[in-house]
């Protein structure tokens, strides 16, 4: 066997980013005995759940993955969460350089490269200092990667300011999409805010300096987008997904799973939203509703369970729907999506949840809220034909706390499109087919299996 080598992973401390990168590390070390991974962990001061996440991850990883916790730092909130995260990661540059220097000084295994979160592009400079390659782990899909690269090119090569698209009727023809994209409706809100837009486009500019981009997708899901990335001047792209934590643990004795066990197959709609009680009641569908308390206006805390759900629901709702539904706090999403009683998922279209839904062959109704979720919703509904729509252009402002209005009849109509009729049956069939392709992509000889093999060989031969 060849000499052993080590990769250093630097994730953003947000749980979605952290979990995805650790899963990526697990796939790598399980694939090739030459590889080991050190994960450098930073902590947001407001994320009370990160310690439990790290504890669970530590217990589940292989011997050749280790975690190094960096000192917790206090940071003042900025004008937006996006800008806060970016500058938070930049502030750790000296700590990260010191940690990598200690690893590099050990000599064995050989430091072979840095795998960076999308918010960690300033660490490309550190890779250059140590003379090692840098790679980006891109937790979203290939189409969204294509959007970021295209918008960055428009700014830097054609001198067009994408933030001026706010409120316009402009439609973009993007190389990564077969359908034109209404810009103001489906680009992330960050594109329309001056500071955020600058950061949003500076990030993909630096992608071009790396040795490659690991994308959490599979070629069979986004063939058009994957092919288009080469024309956008991207670094070497490795489609290695779906990278998911999909261990479905037995939850017998867990009240919600016991309740699901008593429901007919594909009869329950699963939701993780507020403000939908009237639509659920009117739809008359069986439902499982995960309802959590959002942070206070302007705060960056994680959602919490309500002390008393009855106080935040319409009077009598729990009694009237007791025979057909359950309202709970936190939900074990993977376990629920895997349950045969679940027939549809009302989703905000975060990419990890999208891949989980596809993996389990679960049809989705799209109701995005922030970040790239609007683009993902467009991608799923219009481009790929894998989802129904509740309201694709719904906007929620995390800074001001203001929301667009979604009427109960829109929600009810979306749930019905998800659960009944010929269109629902066709989407269910299509999602099942893509689900099979997602599993085959990871098998020996599959597209993602081969792409990951190419990445490993490229790393080992640097």
Legacy VTK file of the C-alpha trace (Angstrom):
# vtk DataFile Version 3.0
C-alpha trace
ASCII
DATASET POLYDATA
POINTS 462 float
0.000 0.000 0.000
1.222 3.526 -0.795
2.286 5.998 1.886
-0.490 7.280 4.114
-1.744 10.812 3.640
-3.937 13.225 5.584
-6.572 15.729 4.501
-7.645 18.610 6.722
-11.347 19.462 6.576
-12.452 22.974 7.582
-16.257 23.167 7.863
-18.504 26.057 8.770
-19.919 25.312 12.256
-23.532 25.388 11.044
-24.908 21.907 11.679
-25.868 21.280 8.025
-22.391 22.183 6.775
-20.596 20.339 9.578
-22.581 17.107 9.285
-22.228 17.002 5.478
-18.465 17.464 5.608
-18.038 14.826 8.301
-20.098 12.410 6.209
-17.805 13.219 3.275
-14.797 12.427 5.460
-16.347 9.107 6.516
-16.902 8.115 2.886
-13.283 8.911 2.024
-11.611 7.001 4.850
-13.921 4.026 4.375
-13.037 3.936 0.685
-9.245 4.078 0.925
-6.992 2.892 3.736
-4.315 5.416 2.810
-6.447 8.345 3.908
-7.004 9.949 7.282
-8.866 13.178 8.004
-8.555 15.862 10.673
-11.613 18.087 11.068
-10.953 21.546 12.509
-14.021 22.715 14.434
-15.043 26.298 15.171
-18.053 27.196 17.297
-20.634 29.953 16.949
-21.238 31.529 20.353
-25.003 31.248 19.829
-25.146 27.624 18.687
-26.010 25.708 21.846
-26.503 22.487 19.870
-23.012 22.257 18.351
-21.487 20.379 21.320
-24.122 17.638 21.122
-23.616 17.455 17.343
-19.876 17.025 17.807
-20.426 14.381 20.477
-22.683 12.356 18.205
-20.339 12.731 15.251
-17.297 11.714 17.287
-19.062 8.551 18.418
-19.968 7.578 14.861
-16.734 8.122 12.942
-13.898 5.806 11.986
-10.558 5.694 13.792
-8.882 7.660 11.016
-11.032 10.753 11.578
-10.217 13.074 14.440
-11.625 16.398 15.588
-9.634 19.391 16.772
-11.691 22.016 18.610
-10.479 25.585 18.172
-11.033 28.276 20.836
-14.530 29.744 20.911
-14.511 33.419 19.976
-16.999 36.211 20.551
-18.118 38.101 17.463
-20.461 40.998 16.989
-23.440 40.376 14.673
-23.239 42.125 11.323
-25.977 43.409 9.064
-26.869 39.908 7.869
-26.290 36.307 8.875
-24.519 35.645 5.562
-21.965 38.401 6.159
-21.594 37.368 9.792
-20.689 33.773 8.881
-18.208 34.843 6.215
-16.348 37.247 8.508
-16.554 34.795 11.412
-14.705 32.199 9.332
-12.130 34.755 8.197
-11.417 35.696 11.819
-10.169 32.160 12.500
-7.452 32.304 9.858
-4.574 32.618 12.350
-5.931 29.800 14.547
-6.369 27.554 11.534
-2.873 28.334 10.251
-1.417 27.398 13.659
-3.400 24.143 13.823
-2.325 23.156 10.308
1.308 24.022 11.084
1.209 21.599 14.037
-0.231 18.852 11.836
2.254 19.515 9.053
5.195 19.424 11.485
4.337 15.842 12.468
5.457 14.704 9.012
3.509 11.451 8.966
0.975 11.003 7.585
1.818 13.512 4.864
-0.463 16.556 4.692
-2.013 16.201 1.228
-4.508 19.048 1.086
-7.249 21.192 2.648
-10.933 20.548 1.980
-12.760 23.811 2.629
-16.311 24.837 3.306
-17.719 27.375 0.844
-17.408 30.099 3.506
-13.711 29.285 4.036
-12.197 30.496 0.778
-9.725 32.725 2.646
-8.071 29.464 3.768
-6.921 28.944 0.162
-4.113 31.341 1.113
-3.116 29.010 3.960
-2.979 26.050 1.566
-0.661 28.064 -0.687
1.582 28.914 2.285
1.975 25.214 3.111
2.362 24.201 -0.514
-0.615 21.842 -0.537
-3.700 21.672 -2.782
-7.038 23.135 -1.731
-10.475 21.786 -2.571
-13.976 23.129 -1.968
-16.748 20.980 -0.558
-19.921 22.406 -2.120
-22.937 21.207 -0.083
-25.553 22.318 -2.637
-26.231 21.070 -6.153
-24.367 21.489 -9.427
-26.965 23.878 -10.840
-26.573 26.301 -7.942
-22.786 26.108 -8.260
-23.285 27.044 -11.905
-25.411 30.042 -10.921
-22.758 31.396 -8.557
-20.012 31.021 -11.155
-22.126 32.632 -13.884
-23.109 35.637 -11.745
-19.496 36.121 -10.689
-18.481 36.072 -14.354
-21.175 38.635 -15.211
-19.817 40.972 -12.533
-16.102 40.599 -13.214
-16.008 40.071 -16.968
-19.108 41.890 -18.241
-19.248 44.512 -15.446
-22.892 43.831 -14.660
-24.082 44.363 -11.085
-26.444 41.455 -10.219
-27.831 43.360 -7.217
-29.615 45.658 -9.695
-31.861 42.756 -10.662
-33.840 43.243 -7.445
-37.495 43.937 -8.204
-36.955 43.616 -11.950
-38.692 41.366 -14.455
-35.338 40.206 -15.828
-35.078 36.581 -16.890
-31.636 34.962 -16.972
-30.537 32.351 -19.467
-28.045 30.322 -17.467
-25.741 27.643 -18.916
-26.565 25.341 -15.995
-30.350 25.428 -16.607
-32.475 24.387 -19.560
-35.207 26.874 -18.534
-34.911 30.661 -18.140
-34.774 31.833 -14.507
-36.828 34.829 -13.268
-33.994 36.527 -11.380
-35.843 38.559 -8.736
-37.980 35.601 -7.679
-35.455 32.811 -7.471
-31.969 34.178 -6.873
-30.945 34.231 -3.198
-31.778 37.377 -1.264
-28.046 37.866 -0.676
-27.614 38.777 -4.352
-29.755 41.887 -3.824
-27.963 43.244 -0.718
-24.830 45.288 -1.398
-22.394 43.780 1.133
-23.811 40.283 0.787
-23.667 40.438 -3.001
-19.991 41.378 -2.933
-19.207 38.443 -0.640
-21.542 36.092 -2.515
-19.626 36.720 -5.764
-16.123 36.971 -4.274
-16.514 33.408 -2.962
-16.895 31.663 -6.368
-14.146 33.862 -7.802
-11.794 32.106 -5.393
-13.179 28.660 -6.269
-11.293 29.067 -9.532
-7.970 29.084 -7.624
-8.572 25.651 -6.076
-7.587 22.232 -7.356
-11.163 21.017 -7.470
-14.730 21.169 -6.168
-16.501 18.252 -4.492
-20.226 18.695 -5.214
-22.926 16.953 -3.210
-24.905 15.742 -6.207
-24.920 12.879 -8.687
-24.692 13.122 -12.443
-28.004 11.378 -13.078
-29.893 14.014 -11.056
-28.383 17.084 -12.752
-26.850 15.953 -16.060
-27.340 19.326 -17.787
-25.815 21.304 -14.920
-22.859 18.956 -14.383
-21.965 19.146 -18.059
-22.312 22.939 -18.110
-19.837 23.522 -15.273
-16.849 22.963 -17.564
-18.011 25.813 -19.828
-18.174 28.124 -16.790
-14.472 27.754 -16.123
-14.863 25.768 -12.912
-11.987 23.874 -11.367
-12.149 20.099 -11.713
-15.608 19.069 -10.517
-16.183 15.829 -8.644
-19.874 14.872 -8.336
-19.709 12.610 -5.284
-23.235 12.632 -3.837
-25.592 12.029 -2.369
-23.503 12.488 0.787
-26.015 11.883 3.583
-26.273 10.624 7.127
-28.961 8.053 6.332
-28.622 5.586 9.153
-32.251 4.937 10.096
-32.228 3.881 13.726
-35.030 1.863 15.236
-37.344 4.245 17.066
-39.710 1.667 18.501
-41.255 3.106 21.616
-40.906 6.616 20.185
-44.504 7.817 20.240
-44.535 9.410 16.790
-43.107 6.340 15.052
-45.593 4.150 16.895
-48.358 6.404 15.571
-46.979 6.229 12.016
-46.908 2.435 12.253
-50.708 2.537 12.569
-51.251 4.642 9.414
-51.775 3.340 5.848
-48.819 3.483 3.466
-48.139 6.841 1.757
-51.059 8.495 3.578
-49.330 11.040 5.853
-47.930 14.409 4.810
-44.862 15.528 6.795
-44.339 19.251 7.449
-41.790 21.396 9.293
-43.426 24.848 9.110
-45.466 27.272 11.148
-48.649 29.103 10.088
-50.309 26.185 8.305
-52.911 24.952 10.793
-56.010 26.038 8.855
-54.753 24.554 5.574
-53.951 21.243 7.245
-57.345 21.044 8.870
-59.160 21.865 5.642
-57.138 19.390 3.556
-58.348 16.476 5.771
-55.099 14.608 5.137
-53.268 12.680 7.813
-50.309 14.771 8.883
-47.207 14.898 11.053
-46.266 18.497 11.805
-42.914 19.410 13.361
-43.502 22.890 14.809
-40.662 24.731 16.526
-40.216 28.209 17.944
-38.104 30.463 15.695
-35.528 32.817 17.235
-36.620 36.309 18.223
-36.475 39.031 15.580
-32.854 39.767 14.662
-31.460 36.962 16.826
-29.259 34.154 15.458
-30.213 31.438 17.944
-31.272 27.962 16.836
-35.019 27.099 16.873
-36.365 25.613 20.107
-39.360 23.441 20.981
-42.437 25.250 22.304
-43.218 24.712 25.976
-46.931 24.447 25.151
-47.998 23.835 21.553
-51.661 24.526 22.304
-50.807 28.172 23.034
-49.513 28.811 19.502
-52.180 26.887 17.569
-55.777 27.917 16.763
-58.124 27.197 19.641
-59.328 23.609 19.552
-57.010 22.591 16.688
-55.318 19.752 18.549
-58.657 18.283 19.631
-60.269 18.602 16.200
-57.347 16.922 14.410
-56.441 14.303 17.025
-57.771 11.497 14.836
-55.730 12.376 11.743
-52.581 14.170 12.816
-49.841 14.862 15.313
-48.054 18.111 16.158
-44.593 17.668 17.689
-41.414 19.644 18.357
-38.122 18.356 17.029
-38.519 15.454 14.593
-36.063 12.703 13.546
-36.387 13.675 9.882
-34.504 10.755 8.312
-36.449 8.193 10.344
-39.742 9.825 9.371
-38.918 10.141 5.664
-37.968 6.467 5.636
-41.313 5.389 7.123
-43.748 3.798 4.640
-46.694 5.752 6.059
-45.240 9.065 4.841
-46.597 10.000 1.421
-45.220 13.507 0.947
-42.958 16.138 2.486
-43.650 19.884 2.556
-40.088 21.174 2.368
-38.197 24.452 2.395
-35.885 22.839 -0.212
-32.621 23.029 1.680
-30.340 20.825 -0.422
-29.597 18.222 2.219
-33.330 17.700 2.844
-33.844 17.528 -0.914
-31.294 14.727 -1.247
-32.814 12.887 1.717
-36.252 13.093 0.090
-34.869 11.754 -3.180
-32.990 8.949 -1.434
-36.214 7.720 0.164
-38.300 8.299 -2.972
-40.366 10.958 -1.194
-42.344 13.519 -3.256
-41.913 17.126 -2.120
-44.065 20.253 -2.083
-41.765 23.284 -2.331
-42.095 26.198 0.071
-38.662 27.891 0.266
-37.808 30.607 2.780
-34.240 31.919 2.451
-30.693 31.425 1.099
-30.565 29.246 -2.054
-33.853 27.507 -1.233
-35.803 29.544 -3.825
-33.424 28.473 -6.550
-33.604 24.863 -5.360
-37.408 25.042 -5.467
-37.334 26.330 -9.054
-34.822 23.628 -9.934
-36.994 20.863 -8.465
-40.375 22.082 -9.743
-39.554 23.574 -13.152
-36.224 22.126 -14.222
-36.375 18.559 -12.893
-40.138 18.034 -12.475
-39.656 16.309 -9.117
-41.739 18.543 -6.837
-45.111 20.234 -6.494
-45.345 23.920 -5.577
-46.874 25.651 -2.594
-45.221 29.036 -3.124
-41.824 29.029 -4.802
-41.230 32.785 -4.534
-42.121 33.119 -0.841
-39.595 35.291 0.980
-38.724 35.329 4.673
-36.351 38.033 5.930
-34.274 36.645 8.806
-33.003 40.095 9.775
-36.280 42.034 9.971
-38.510 39.045 10.715
-40.912 40.068 7.930
-42.633 37.386 5.870
-44.595 37.275 2.648
-48.209 36.255 3.100
-49.183 32.735 2.024
-52.912 32.123 2.015
-54.411 28.971 3.526
-55.964 28.027 0.175
-52.496 28.146 -1.488
-51.119 25.768 1.129
-54.127 23.471 0.893
-53.881 23.404 -2.912
-50.166 22.567 -2.719
-50.779 19.708 -0.290
-53.465 18.261 -2.554
-51.139 18.502 -5.578
-48.562 16.623 -3.535
-50.869 13.858 -2.323
-53.602 13.211 -4.906
-54.369 13.133 -8.630
-52.579 12.050 -11.783
-49.876 14.715 -11.462
-49.020 13.466 -7.962
-48.844 9.864 -9.165
-46.514 10.829 -12.026
-44.206 12.775 -9.706
-44.164 9.926 -7.214
-43.145 7.524 -9.973
-40.429 9.890 -11.229
-39.007 10.460 -7.742
-38.854 6.684 -7.170
-36.873 6.304 -10.396
-34.405 9.026 -9.391
-34.150 7.448 -5.941
-32.926 4.234 -7.513
-30.369 6.198 -9.534
-29.131 7.958 -6.379
-28.366 4.611 -4.761
-26.730 3.169 -7.862
-24.513 6.256 -8.186
-22.781 5.313 -4.917
-22.351 1.638 -5.746
-19.122 0.280 -7.188
-18.972 1.396 -10.814
-21.612 4.105 -10.270
-21.063 7.700 -11.381
-20.341 9.132 -7.919
-18.241 6.122 -6.929
-16.015 6.671 -9.968
-15.866 10.430 -9.431
-14.734 9.931 -5.835
-12.111 7.424 -6.996
-10.782 10.070 -9.387
-10.580 12.584 -6.517
-8.698 10.137 -4.285
-6.152 9.376 -6.996
-5.710 13.079 -7.757
-5.060 13.781 -4.063
-2.654 10.877 -3.648
-0.685 11.773 -6.773
-0.219 15.470 -6.004
LINES 1 463
462 0 1 2 3 4 5 6 7 8 9 10 11 12 13 14 15 16 17 18 19 20 21 22 23 24 25 26 27 28 29 30 31 32 33 34 35 36 37 38 39 40 41 42 43 44 45 46 47 48 49 50 51 52 53 54 55 56 57 58 59 60 61 62 63 64 65 66 67 68 69 70 71 72 73 74 75 76 77 78 79 80 81 82 83 84 85 86 87 88 89 90 91 92 93 94 95 96 97 98 99 100 101 102 103 104 105 106 107 108 109 110 111 112 113 114 115 116 117 118 119 120 121 122 123 124 125 126 127 128 129 130 131 132 133 134 135 136 137 138 139 140 141 142 143 144 145 146 147 148 149 150 151 152 153 154 155 156 157 158 159 160 161 162 163 164 165 166 167 168 169 170 171 172 173 174 175 176 177 178 179 180 181 182 183 184 185 186 187 188 189 190 191 192 193 194 195 196 197 198 199 200 201 202 203 204 205 206 207 208 209 210 211 212 213 214 215 216 217 218 219 220 221 222 223 224 225 226 227 228 229 230 231 232 233 234 235 236 237 238 239 240 241 242 243 244 245 246 247 248 249 250 251 252 253 254 255 256 257 258 259 260 261 262 263 264 265 266 267 268 269 270 271 272 273 274 275 276 277 278 279 280 281 282 283 284 285 286 287 288 289 290 291 292 293 294 295 296 297 298 299 300 301 302 303 304 305 306 307 308 309 310 311 312 313 314 315 316 317 318 319 320 321 322 323 324 325 326 327 328 329 330 331 332 333 334 335 336 337 338 339 340 341 342 343 344 345 346 347 348 349 350 351 352 353 354 355 356 357 358 359 360 361 362 363 364 365 366 367 368 369 370 371 372 373 374 375 376 377 378 379 380 381 382 383 384 385 386 387 388 389 390 391 392 393 394 395 396 397 398 399 400 401 402 403 404 405 406 407 408 409 410 411 412 413 414 415 416 417 418 419 420 421 422 423 424 425 426 427 428 429 430 431 432 433 434 435 436 437 438 439 440 441 442 443 444 445 446 447 448 449 450 451 452 453 454 455 456 457 458 459 460 461
